[in-house]
C-alpha cells in the first residue's frame, strides 16, 4: 500500500481536483449514464468549469464548516484524491448537526491504496470537530465498489432513495454514519 497524507485543499489544487473528478466519473459513470452525457460531463470544457467551481469552493466556501481535503502520495506533488464536505443539504436533515459528504473521488489507477480511507477519516474527524453528529452521502446504487467501501468504513443505507436525471434515471441511495455520540 502506498503511503500518503491528507491536507486541506489549496487554491493551486483546483485543476487537480477537476482532473481527479473527471477521471473518477469516467470510471464510475461509464455503465450508468449515456455515453454522450458522460462525454459532456468529462470534456475539456467541463473540466475547466469544474476547476473554477473547485477554486471557488476552496477560496470562498459558503461557511467555515465547508471543507475540501486532498490526498497526496508521499514524495509526489500531485493530488490522488479529494473529498468535499459540509452542512447537510437535504430538506429532511438538520444542517446544524447533520453533515454531508458532497464528493469523494480517487484516481482510478490508485484505488485500493488507502487514499479513500485516509480522506474519509480526515473528513469524519473534521466534521466531528465542527460539531456535526451524523454524516450523510449519496451514492449510485449501481456503484458496488463505492457502496462496499462506504459500508466497510461504517456507513449504512438510511432508506432514502432518489434518481438523478442524467439523460436516463440513475438510481441513488443515501448512506449515513455516526460521527459522535448523541448528547446525554
C-alpha positions as CSV (number, residue, x, y, z in Angstrom):
1,X,0.0,0.0,0.0
2,X,1.3,3.5,-0.9
3,X,1.9,5.9,1.9
4,X,0.3,9.3,1.6
5,X,-1.3,12.0,3.5
6,X,-4.3,14.3,3.6
7,X,-4.3,18.0,3.9
8,X,-6.6,21.0,3.4
9,X,-7.0,21.9,-0.3
10,X,-5.2,24.9,-1.6
11,X,-6.2,27.2,-4.5
12,X,-3.4,25.7,-6.6
13,X,-5.1,22.3,-6.2
14,X,-8.3,23.3,-8.1
15,X,-7.1,22.0,-11.6
16,X,-6.0,18.7,-9.9
17,X,-9.4,18.3,-8.2
18,X,-11.1,18.7,-11.6
19,X,-8.7,16.2,-13.2
20,X,-9.4,13.6,-10.4
21,X,-13.2,14.2,-10.6
22,X,-13.3,13.8,-14.4
23,X,-11.2,10.6,-14.2
24,X,-13.3,9.2,-11.4
25,X,-16.6,10.0,-13.2
26,X,-15.3,8.3,-16.4
27,X,-14.7,5.2,-14.4
28,X,-17.8,5.1,-12.1
29,X,-20.4,6.5,-14.5
30,X,-19.3,4.5,-17.6
31,X,-22.1,1.9,-17.3
32,X,-24.7,4.2,-15.6
33,X,-25.2,7.1,-17.9
34,X,-25.4,7.6,-21.7
35,X,-22.1,8.0,-23.5
36,X,-23.0,11.5,-24.8
37,X,-23.8,12.7,-21.2
38,X,-20.6,11.3,-19.8
39,X,-18.6,12.9,-22.7
40,X,-20.2,16.2,-21.9
41,X,-19.5,15.9,-18.1
42,X,-15.9,15.0,-18.7
43,X,-15.0,17.1,-21.7
44,X,-12.1,19.6,-21.6
45,X,-14.6,22.5,-21.4
46,X,-16.4,20.8,-18.5
47,X,-13.0,20.1,-16.7
48,X,-12.3,23.9,-17.0
49,X,-15.7,24.7,-15.4
50,X,-15.1,22.2,-12.6
51,X,-11.7,23.8,-12.0
52,X,-13.4,27.2,-11.5
53,X,-16.0,25.6,-9.2
54,X,-13.4,23.9,-7.1
55,X,-11.3,27.1,-6.9
56,X,-14.4,28.9,-5.5
57,X,-15.2,26.1,-3.1
58,X,-11.6,26.2,-1.8
59,X,-11.1,30.0,-1.6
60,X,-14.6,31.3,-0.8
61,X,-16.6,28.4,0.8
62,X,-20.2,29.3,1.8
63,X,-19.3,28.8,5.5
64,X,-16.3,27.9,7.7
65,X,-17.9,24.4,8.0
66,X,-17.5,23.7,4.3
67,X,-14.2,21.9,3.7
68,X,-12.2,20.4,0.9
69,X,-9.4,17.8,1.7
70,X,-6.9,16.4,-0.8
71,X,-4.9,13.1,-0.7
72,X,-1.4,13.2,-1.9
73,X,1.2,10.4,-2.3
74,X,4.4,10.8,-0.3
75,X,7.1,12.2,-2.5
76,X,4.7,13.4,-5.1
77,X,3.1,16.8,-5.6
78,X,0.0,15.7,-7.5
79,X,-3.4,15.1,-5.9
80,X,-4.5,11.5,-5.9
81,X,-8.0,12.1,-4.5
82,X,-10.2,14.6,-2.7
83,X,-13.3,14.9,-0.5
84,X,-15.6,17.9,0.0
85,X,-18.0,18.0,2.9
86,X,-20.1,20.5,5.0
87,X,-23.6,21.0,6.3
88,X,-26.3,18.7,5.0
89,X,-28.4,20.0,2.2
90,X,-31.3,17.5,2.2
91,X,-34.6,19.0,3.4
92,X,-35.2,16.2,6.0
93,X,-31.8,16.8,7.7
94,X,-30.7,19.4,10.2
95,X,-27.6,21.3,8.9
96,X,-26.6,22.3,12.4
97,X,-25.8,18.7,13.4
98,X,-26.1,16.7,10.2
99,X,-23.2,16.9,7.7
100,X,-22.9,15.8,4.1
101,X,-20.0,14.2,2.2
102,X,-20.6,16.0,-1.1
103,X,-17.8,14.5,-3.1
104,X,-15.2,11.7,-2.6
105,X,-13.1,10.8,-5.6
106,X,-9.8,8.9,-6.0
107,X,-7.9,8.4,-9.3
108,X,-9.0,5.1,-10.6
109,X,-5.4,3.9,-11.1
110,X,-4.6,4.3,-7.3
111,X,-7.9,3.0,-5.9
112,X,-7.3,0.5,-3.2
113,X,-4.1,2.2,-2.0
114,X,-5.6,3.8,1.1
115,X,-6.2,7.3,-0.2
116,X,-10.0,7.0,0.1
117,X,-9.8,5.7,3.6
118,X,-7.5,8.5,4.7
119,X,-9.8,11.1,3.1
120,X,-12.9,9.6,4.8
121,X,-11.1,9.6,8.2
122,X,-9.9,13.2,7.8
123,X,-13.4,14.3,6.8
124,X,-15.1,12.5,9.7
125,X,-12.6,14.0,12.1
126,X,-13.1,17.5,10.8
127,X,-16.9,17.2,10.7
128,X,-16.9,15.9,14.3
129,X,-14.6,18.8,15.4
130,X,-17.1,21.2,13.7
131,X,-19.9,19.9,15.9
132,X,-21.7,17.6,13.4
133,X,-23.0,14.3,14.9
134,X,-24.1,12.4,11.8
135,X,-22.8,12.5,8.2
136,X,-24.8,11.5,5.1
137,X,-23.8,10.9,1.5
138,X,-25.4,9.8,-1.8
139,X,-24.0,7.1,-4.0
140,X,-25.1,5.5,-7.2
141,X,-26.9,2.2,-6.4
142,X,-25.1,0.6,-9.3
143,X,-21.6,1.6,-7.9
144,X,-21.0,-1.6,-5.9
145,X,-17.3,-0.6,-5.2
146,X,-18.2,2.7,-3.6
147,X,-21.1,1.2,-1.6
148,X,-18.8,-1.6,-0.3
149,X,-16.1,0.9,0.6
150,X,-18.5,3.1,2.5
151,X,-20.2,0.2,4.3
152,X,-16.8,-1.3,5.3
153,X,-16.0,2.2,6.8
154,X,-19.1,2.1,8.9
155,X,-21.7,3.8,6.7
156,X,-25.1,2.2,6.1
157,X,-28.1,3.0,3.9
158,X,-30.7,5.1,5.7
159,X,-33.6,4.0,3.5
160,X,-33.7,7.2,1.3
161,X,-33.6,6.8,-2.4
162,X,-33.7,9.2,-5.3
163,X,-33.0,9.4,-9.0
164,X,-30.6,11.7,-10.9
165,X,-31.7,12.8,-14.3
166,X,-28.7,12.3,-16.5
167,X,-30.4,11.6,-19.8
168,X,-31.7,8.4,-18.0
169,X,-32.8,8.0,-14.5
170,X,-29.8,7.0,-12.4
171,X,-30.8,5.5,-9.0
172,X,-29.0,6.7,-5.9
173,X,-29.1,5.7,-2.3
174,X,-28.3,7.7,0.8
175,X,-26.0,6.4,3.5
176,X,-25.2,7.7,6.9
177,X,-22.7,7.3,9.7
178,X,-22.5,8.5,13.3
179,X,-19.6,10.9,13.9
180,X,-20.1,11.5,17.6
181,X,-22.4,10.1,20.3
182,X,-25.8,11.7,20.9
183,X,-25.6,14.3,23.7
184,X,-26.6,12.8,27.1
